[in-house]
Amino acid sequence: MGMSEHNSESINVSQAADYLKTLDFLFNPMEPVDSHYNARIEQSLPLDAVLFDIYGTLLISEAGDIGLTALDKEGRDSDFSLKAGSLEKTFSFSSLKAGLVELIREEHSHIRKADPRILYPEVDIIRLWDRVFRREFTDSFSSIDLAEAALRFEVMSNRVALMPGAVDILSFLRGRSLTLGIVSNAQFYTPLLMEYLSAMSLEQMGFDADCLSWSYRCGCGKPDQKIFEDPMNILSARGVEPGRVLYVGNDMLNDIATAASLGLKTALFAGDRRSLRLREDDERVRGVRPDFVITSLVQLKQIVQAG
């Protein structure tokens, strides 16, 4: 591919999904950890759409999030091999992790300098793996080499599992003819993980392809309002008012405060202590109160107004 840089749009999604299946041995059963938080559902609402966060909401996440939050988590070190065609090199997992953290922070700084309006920049993880491979293998690697390394690294650094009740509630909401969407800090592998763990495509789960917003494609992540723009513009064009859209997430800043600032109804998911982010000392959430608090995804059935 010459000296041009790979990015996530160069990934063969089908190949990456097939490779993910070979990592099945790295997936272990996980259960939510009780947050000892109480649900609060005082009424039901007339809704036209429900938008979801992924990590810590639809997926149990060992690190509770993605990106630097996951990479900063301490973990047991192990060997990690990078393969490029017939070449293979072995590294310390922790040294690679430290290198990626440094690259992410450098990229964040570069993005902010290039456009000071971007307060919460997001990287494309494949571009960073491209830099790692270019340093170690010069040009003798392909996009699938990068995708496989990124997938394996992610599964090893941030174990995930489907949140209990996720499939059930999506089926219920789909049966109520609600538009379903996703607004999530994510990388190319996030939808692949959702599909692998549920054994269904996003479409089969009921998600509207026009209402999916991933931070790596936006170039910014929550709590930036911009990540909500595309789904909300689509819904607006269909005549859906923000007040008839419910956003479900586990983070008081990234999810609840940001969605509420756009006029959406909000449900704080407090079903897993690992990922519950109350941000009680953060001034940006001062005075913010979610419309609902749920401790199980199936409790959303109580929020959706009948009829």
C-alpha positions, 0 to 999 in steps of 0.5 A, spaced: 500 500 500 506 504 499 507 509 504 499 511 505 496 510 512 491 504 513 485 506 517 479 503 519 475 504 512 481 499 509 479 493 514 475 488 510 470 487 515 468 480 513 475 477 514 476 481 521 469 478 523 472 471 521 478 472 525 475 474 531 471 467 531 478 464 532 479 468 539 473 465 542 478 462 547 479 469 550 472 470 552 470 468 558 463 468 562 462 475 565 456 477 570 455 484 572 457 487 579 452 489 583 452 497 584 448 497 590 444 503 586 437 503 586 432 503 580 428 510 579 422 509 574 417 514 576 413 514 569 412 511 562 414 515 556 411 516 549 417 514 545 419 514 538 426 512 538 431 509 543 439 510 543 444 506 546 451 507 549 455 500 548 461 499 553 458 498 560 451 498 557 449 493 552 456 490 553 459 488 560 466 491 560 472 489 564 475 496 564 468 499 564 470 503 558 474 503 551 480 507 550 485 510 555 480 508 560 481 501 558 489 501 557 490 505 563 487 499 567 493 494 570 493 487 568 498 481 568 503 482 563 504 476 557 507 476 551 504 479 544 506 477 537 505 481 531 505 478 525 506 481 518 506 476 512 511 471 514 514 475 519 513 475 526 516 479 532 514 478 540 513 483 545 511 484 552 504 486 552 505 491 557 510 495 553 506 495 547 500 497 551 504 503 554 506 505 547 499 505 544 497 510 550 503 514 548 501 514 541 493 516 543 495 522 547 500 524 542 494 524 537 489 527 541 494 533 542 495 533 535 488 533 533 486 539 538 492 543 535 489 542 528 482 544 530 481 547 537 474 546 537 475 539 538 475 538 545 474 530 546 478 528 540 478 520 538 483 516 534 482 511 529 486 505 532 488 502 526 492 508 524 496 507 530 497 500 529 499 502 522 505 506 526 507 501 530 507 496 524 511 501 520 516 502 525 517 494 526 516 491 519 517 497 514 512 496 509 511 489 509 504 488 512 497 489 510 490 491 513 488 484 515 495 484 519 493 490 523 486 488 524 488 482 527 493 485 532 488 490 534 482 485 535 487 480 539 490 486 543 483 489 545 480 482 547 486 481 551 486 488 554 478 489 555 474 483 556 467 484 554 460 480 554 453 481 552 450 485 558 444 480 561 437 482 558 440 486 552 437 481 546 431 481 550 430 488 551 432 490 543 427 485 541 421 488 545 423 495 543 423 492 536 416 489 537 414 496 539 416 499 532 421 504 536 427 506 532 433 503 535 440 507 534 447 507 538 451 513 540 458 510 542 465 511 543 468 506 539 473 503 534 472 498 528 471 492 532 466 495 537 460 492 532 464 486 531 464 484 538 456 486 539 455 481 533 459 476 535 457 476 542 449 476 540 450 471 534 446 477 530 447 482 526 446 489 528 440 489 523 437 483 526 438 486 533 433 491 530 438 497 529 437 502 524 443 503 520 442 510 519 442 511 527 449 509 528 454 513 530 461 511 532 466 516 535 472 513 531 468 515 525 466 522 528 473 524 530 471 526 536 467 522 542 462 523 548 461 528 551 462 532 545 455 533 542 457 532 535 457 525 536 449 525 536 449 529 530 447 524 525 442 520 528 439 526 531 438 529 524 436 523 521 430 522 527 429 530 526 428 529 518 423 523 520 419 528 524 421 525 531 422 530 536 428 530 541 423 529 547 421 523 544 428 520 544 431 516 550 438 515 551 441 509 555 448 510 558 452 508 564 456 515 564 453 521 568 457 526 563 458 522 557 451 519 556 446 523 561 449 530 561 450 530 554 444 527 551 440 531 556 443 538 553 440 536 547 433 535 549 433 527 549 430 523 555 435 520 559 436 513 563 442 512 567 444 504 567 447 503 574 447 495 573 454 494 573 459 497 578 465 496 573 462 501 569 457 506 573 460 513 572 457 518 577 462 523 576 460 526 583 466 531 583 465 533 576 462 540 575 460 538 568 454 534 571 452 538 577 445 539 577 444 534 572 439 528 574 437 523 569 430 522 567 430 514 570 435 510 573 435 502 571 439 497 574 437 492 569 436 493 561 429 489 562 427 495 566 426 499 560 420 495 558 417 499 564 419 506 561 416 505 554 409 507 554 404 502 552 400 504 546 
